Amino acid sequence: MRLILLWGLGLGLVTVVIDVIAGEAARSINDSDLAAGVYLVDQLIGFVLYGWVGYRVARIVRELRQGLEAAVLAGVIAGTLGIVYNLVRPAQEFGNTDAVELLAWNIVAAASAGSVGAWLATMRRPEAPSR
């Protein structure tokens, strides 16, 4: 349990920091295509981090479920603090529907990437034949 909390909270906070950096960078860009590219890279980094936390925890405890739980916790932390960021520094109007969408998106992204990472960590690999 402690491992799940440690990794989930840690990677959730790292994801929030990267999201804030991407949000602030996109604010200063006038080109909408370049701003969309910044958001795309931010999403890809988030997927990689969620998958990595799922992989690391599942690899350590050798159980898929705990790796997935750590990834989803990271997504909940990132989504919740992302809502706070958007309430403090809104780039556009940010309502209740937007808040629910942001939280849900982070949870779904974390669950999907974390499940792949945890699955990869717990796959049984055939042993090499001895000579």
C-alpha positions as CSV (number, residue, x, y, z in Angstrom):
1,M,0.0,0.0,0.0
2,R,2.8,2.4,0.9
3,L,4.5,1.7,-2.4
4,I,1.3,2.5,-4.3
5,L,0.9,5.8,-2.4
6,L,4.5,6.8,-2.9
7,W,4.7,6.1,-6.6
8,G,1.2,7.3,-7.4
9,L,1.6,10.6,-5.5
10,G,5.1,11.2,-6.8
11,L,4.3,10.6,-10.4
12,G,1.0,12.5,-10.1
13,L,2.9,15.5,-8.9
14,V,5.5,15.2,-11.6
15,T,2.7,15.0,-14.2
16,V,1.2,18.2,-12.7
17,V,4.5,20.1,-12.9
18,I,4.8,19.1,-16.6
19,D,1.2,20.1,-17.3
20,V,1.7,23.5,-15.7
21,I,4.9,24.0,-17.7
22,A,3.1,23.1,-20.9
23,G,0.1,25.3,-20.0
24,E,2.3,28.3,-19.4
25,A,4.3,27.7,-22.5
26,A,1.2,27.4,-24.6
27,R,-0.1,30.7,-23.2
28,S,2.9,32.6,-24.6
29,I,2.6,31.0,-28.1
30,N,0.6,33.0,-30.6
31,D,0.5,30.2,-33.2
32,S,-2.4,27.9,-32.5
33,D,-0.8,24.9,-34.3
34,L,2.3,25.2,-32.2
35,A,0.2,25.5,-29.0
36,A,-1.7,22.3,-30.0
37,G,1.7,20.6,-30.5
38,V,2.8,21.6,-27.0
39,Y,-0.4,20.1,-25.6
40,L,0.1,16.9,-27.7
41,V,3.6,16.5,-26.4
42,D,2.3,17.1,-22.9
43,Q,-0.3,14.3,-23.3
44,L,2.3,11.9,-24.7
45,I,4.5,12.6,-21.7
46,G,1.6,11.9,-19.4
47,F,0.9,8.6,-21.1
48,V,4.5,7.6,-20.8
49,L,4.6,8.5,-17.1
50,Y,1.4,6.7,-16.3
51,G,2.6,3.6,-18.1
52,W,6.0,3.8,-16.4
53,V,4.5,4.0,-12.9
54,G,2.3,1.1,-13.6
55,Y,5.3,-0.9,-14.9
56,R,7.5,0.0,-12.0
57,V,5.1,-0.8,-9.2
58,A,3.9,-4.0,-10.9
59,R,7.5,-5.1,-11.5
60,I,8.4,-4.5,-7.8
61,V,5.4,-6.3,-6.3
62,R,4.8,-8.7,-9.2
63,E,1.1,-8.0,-9.3
64,L,-0.8,-6.2,-12.0
65,R,-3.5,-4.7,-9.8
66,Q,-1.2,-2.7,-7.6
67,G,0.6,-1.3,-10.7
68,L,-2.7,-0.2,-12.1
69,E,-3.8,1.3,-8.8
70,A,-0.6,3.4,-8.6
71,A,-1.1,4.7,-12.2
72,V,-4.8,5.6,-11.5
73,L,-3.8,7.3,-8.3
74,A,-1.3,9.4,-10.3
75,G,-4.1,10.2,-12.7
76,V,-6.4,11.3,-9.9
77,I,-3.7,13.5,-8.4
78,A,-2.9,15.0,-11.8
79,G,-6.5,15.6,-12.7
80,T,-7.5,17.1,-9.4
81,L,-4.5,19.5,-9.3
82,G,-5.1,20.3,-13.0
83,I,-8.6,21.5,-12.1
84,V,-7.1,23.7,-9.4
85,Y,-4.6,25.1,-11.9
86,N,-7.4,25.8,-14.4
87,L,-9.4,27.6,-11.7
88,V,-6.5,29.7,-10.7
89,R,-5.1,30.5,-14.2
90,P,-7.9,29.8,-16.7
91,A,-6.9,30.2,-20.4
92,Q,-10.6,30.3,-21.3
93,E,-13.9,29.9,-19.4
94,F,-13.6,26.8,-17.2
95,G,-16.9,25.4,-15.9
96,N,-18.1,22.3,-14.1
97,T,-18.3,20.2,-17.2
98,D,-14.7,21.1,-18.1
99,A,-13.6,20.1,-14.6
100,V,-15.3,16.7,-14.8
101,E,-13.9,16.2,-18.3
102,L,-10.3,17.0,-17.2
103,L,-10.5,14.6,-14.2
104,A,-12.1,11.9,-16.3
105,W,-9.5,12.3,-19.0
106,N,-6.7,11.9,-16.6
107,I,-8.2,8.8,-14.9
108,V,-8.9,7.1,-18.3
109,A,-5.4,8.0,-19.6
110,A,-3.8,6.7,-16.4
111,A,-5.8,3.5,-16.4
112,S,-5.1,2.7,-20.0
113,A,-1.4,3.5,-20.0
114,G,-0.9,2.1,-16.5
115,S,-2.6,-1.2,-17.4
116,V,-0.3,-1.7,-20.4
117,G,2.7,-0.9,-18.2
118,A,1.6,-3.2,-15.4
119,W,0.7,-6.0,-17.9
120,L,4.2,-5.7,-19.5
121,A,5.8,-6.0,-16.1
122,T,3.9,-9.1,-15.0
123,M,4.1,-11.0,-18.3
124,R,5.8,-14.4,-17.9
125,R,8.7,-14.7,-20.2
126,P,9.8,-18.2,-21.3
127,E,13.1,-19.2,-19.8
128,A,15.9,-19.8,-22.2
129,P,16.8,-23.5,-22.7
130,S,19.9,-24.5,-20.8
131,R,22.8,-25.9,-22.8
